[in-house]
Amino acid sequence: MSSNASASAPIVKNEDSPRGFGFALTAYLLWGFLPIYMKAVAHISPAEVIAHRILWSLPLAGLVLIVLGRTQDIRTALRSPRMMAMAALTASLITVNWGTYVWAIGSGHSLDAALGYFINPLFSIFLGAVVLKERLRPVQIAAIALAGLAVVVLALDSGGVPWVSLTLTISWGLYALFRKTLPLGPNQGFFLEVMILSIPAFFYILYLELGSGQGHFFRTGLGDTALLLGCGVVTAVPLMIYANGAKLLRLSTIGIMQYIAPTMIFLIAIFVFREPLGTARMIAFPLIWAGLFLYSWAMLKGSRER
């Protein structure tokens, strides 16, 4: 990017704006209702759903870059092997996250998905300490310990590791960590990721439709076709709305608002999908919420002090 472009770039203030709040709230509400959409495609294999999420996100993300006039950033990234390698890594992590999420909702593990996204902020603190050598305050250590205790409770109850929750937590936490090393804006980074993924996604869809005959695109009715086309909308739109809202909000505000989506997933799982809560989850969720309360309290206190 030229020095003139850098000089003319708007300065992002560390303060909240009604516009930013509206964008972020819209994105989190859309993510909160996403399980209902994923339940509608539960009869389709998660791999096929993910392939369509990727493929139909690409034109939407590309259109946004054209409107914003940021296509030059993509051309610059394509000439950088390091940037392409980092984008391939983040694309792989987001694919694992999407695939686990789609499988969890379709197979009756929505509560596990909610738990995974509740744990995620605390896992990010842990990553910051381990990878970035950030110093943990006592209240943050206590919050992480409560999350760890919740995982232990679930593991003891099920006789194994709660892999759905942990896969969602770890994949998203690592994605966010490595995404920071990609020197691209959120819209450009998302386009680059789905562009990389669109090649295998396209050939997989082609194989399902023409090779094995197991695909659902134009083969099992207009309803399935519309749902698969819509996968691009429900994937790309919330992400890009959120990206624009995050620039207009303080980090502490975003930190509190990120609980909206998993709370909605939790309520939908209980009251719409009728998933059983069980004794172990009735212990684990309050432990996680207590940890999140400590995390939020420390974050807000630090924000007021600054």
DACORQUI-V23473 format. One record per backbone hydrogen bond with DSSP energy under -1.0 kcal/mol. NH is the residue of the N-H (numbers start at 1). CO is the residue of the C=O. Records with the same first field share a line. If there is no record, write none. Layout:
NH = CO ; CO
This chain:
6 = 2
7 = 3
8 = 4
15 = 13
21 = 17
22 = 18
23 = 19
24 = 20
25 = 21
26 = 22
27 = 23
28 = 24
29 = 25
30 = 26
31 = 27
32 = 28
33 = 29
36 = 33
38 = 34
39 = 35
40 = 36
42 = 39
44 = 41
49 = 45
50 = 46
51 = 47
52 = 48
53 = 49
54 = 50
55 = 51
56 = 52
58 = 54
61 = 57
62 = 58
63 = 59
64 = 60
65 = 61
66 = 62
67 = 63
68 = 64
69 = 65
70 = 65
75 = 71
76 = 72
77 = 73
78 = 74
80 = 77
84 = 80
85 = 81
86 = 82
87 = 83
88 = 84
89 = 85
90 = 86
91 = 87
92 = 88
93 = 89
94 = 90
95 = 91
96 = 92
97 = 93
98 = 94
99 = 95
100 = 96
101 = 97
102 = 98
103 = 99
104 = 100
105 = 101
106 = 102
107 = 103
108 = 105
109 = 104
113 = 109
114 = 110
115 = 111
116 = 112
117 = 113
118 = 114
119 = 115
120 = 116
123 = 119
124 = 120
125 = 121
126 = 122
127 = 123
128 = 124
129 = 125
130 = 126
131 = 127
132 = 127
134 = 128
141 = 137
142 = 138
143 = 139
144 = 140
145 = 141
146 = 142
147 = 143
148 = 144
149 = 145
150 = 146
151 = 147
152 = 148
153 = 149
154 = 150
155 = 151
156 = 152
157 = 153
158 = 154
159 = 155
163 = 161
166 = 162
167 = 163
168 = 164
169 = 165
170 = 166
171 = 167
172 = 168
173 = 169
174 = 170
175 = 171
176 = 172
177 = 173
178 = 174
179 = 175
181 = 178
182 = 179
184 = 182
189 = 185
190 = 186
191 = 187
192 = 188
193 = 189
194 = 190
195 = 191
196 = 192
197 = 193
198 = 194
201 = 197
202 = 198
203 = 199
204 = 200
205 = 201
206 = 202
207 = 203
208 = 204
209 = 205
210 = 206
211 = 207
212 = 207
215 = 208
225 = 221
226 = 222
227 = 223
228 = 224
229 = 225
230 = 226
232 = 229
234 = 230
235 = 231
236 = 232
237 = 233
240 = 236
241 = 237
242 = 238
243 = 239
244 = 240
245 = 241
246 = 242
248 = 245
249 = 246
254 = 250
255 = 251
256 = 252
257 = 253
258 = 254
259 = 256
260 = 257
263 = 259
264 = 260
265 = 261
266 = 262
267 = 263
268 = 264
269 = 265
270 = 266
271 = 267
272 = 268
273 = 268
275 = 269
282 = 278
283 = 279
284 = 280
285 = 281
287 = 283
288 = 284
289 = 285
290 = 286
291 = 287
292 = 288
293 = 289
294 = 290
295 = 291
296 = 292
297 = 293
298 = 294
299 = 295
300 = 296
301 = 297
302 = 298
303 = 299
304 = 300
305 = 301
306 = 302
